[in-house]
Amino acid sequence: MAWNEPGGGNKDPWSGKGGGEQGPPDLDEVVRKLQERLGGLFGGNKPSGGSASGGGGGFNLPGGDFSSRAIGIIVGILLVIWLATGIYIVEPAERGVVTRFGAYVDTTGPGPHWHVPWPFESVVKVNVDEISTFSHSASMLTQDENIVDVELTVQSRIQDAGDYLFQVADPDQTLRDATVTVVRVTVGGSKLDFVMTEGRGAVAVTIQERIQALMDQYQSGLLVTSVNMQPAKPPEQVKAAFDDAIKAREDKERLENQAEAYANEVLPQARGEAARIIADARAYRDQVIARSEGETARFTAILTEYLMAPEVTRQRLYLETMEQVLGDTNKVIIDVEDGGDSLLYLPIDQLMKQRPDTSALVKPEPSAPAVASESVDRPQRSVDRDRRVR
């Protein structure tokens, strides 16, 4: 039977009245109690007419005061979250610079790390593997008072992250200023030909070393990795004259190379010829000395024989001398005894050898050699016959 039907006893479930039975709480009271509990949880003012027992402002539980435990838990959670904000990870190409109240503390390497969270400490991550590049070009005066256009490219990276952030106000601008200074000092102390030709690599190395020395002196934390110097050029106003000078220098070097090649070819031949002449002279000297020593030994031997038999030795020397003298002539006069006429001996074979060779001009007949041989042999046989008769 419904509560509002006749005979239902007028039992209103929302009014809390009727029949002595308790109905549902009032909505306003529920909201008020919830407000009181939340106020007590967060430290609000305690209501004077609260329904909680014991005169306390909080909602009591069997385990203790609910407000104190909740505050502790929330504070603990907030503390953990605050501490967790100090965890940071440094990439392999980075370095972490830790500062405490703005002052440098430490530099950390790659990997996970922890620092005291803000506002006590903070971390700045710096990429130390990134290569920075800038170019510089200018016209400057060389040591021999010539103007040259120089262009170069400088590459650098961060070597010390702490020094890079705190030692110099603007390390990159400092590097550019140092480059300008070093280039002018280096080129100003070199001659034009050296800068433009074979000394370009040496000038670039010197510039890099001097820039790095200045960066280390300033403690900028930068490392100059390379300095690439482009070929130096003369100003456009004098480029034509300079090209002529370069061509003249190249011609000079070409002629010097040709002269050196000729010298390298002639000098060994001259040295070899000189060595051959010296060797021939030494051989001639040794030959003359040996011949002289042999003549001396022969003369000594003949002298010994002469002392033993003067007449025989004298006759022998005379015959040998006459044989040597007459052997070099082609005419022999034979003296005849008993007042007869002297006989002239002409060796036809020797005379024929002294005649000029005409075989190349006149081709002889096939039988000519036999006839000539016979005509030559016949007088020789006659002479031999006459010599045997006498």
Secondary structure, DSSP 8 states (H G I E B T S, - for coil): --TTSTTSTT--TTTT-STT------HHHHHHHHHHHHHHHTT----TT---GGG-SS-EETTEEHHHHHHHHHHHHHHHHHHHTTEEEE-TTEEEEEEETTEEEEEE-SEEEE--TTTTEEEEEEESS--EEEEEEEEEE-TTS-EEEEEEEEEEEES-HHHHHHT-S-HHHHHHHHHHHHHHHHHHTS-HHHHHTTTHHHHHHHHHHHHHHHHHHHT--EEEEEEEE---B--GGGHHHHHHHHHHHHHHHHHHHHHHHHHHHHHHHHHHHHHHHHHHHHHHHHHHHHHHHHHHHHHHHHHHHHHH-HHHHHHHHHHHHHHHHHTT-S-EEE--STT---EEE--HHHHHHHS---TTTS---TTHHHHHHHHHHHHHHHHHHHHHH-
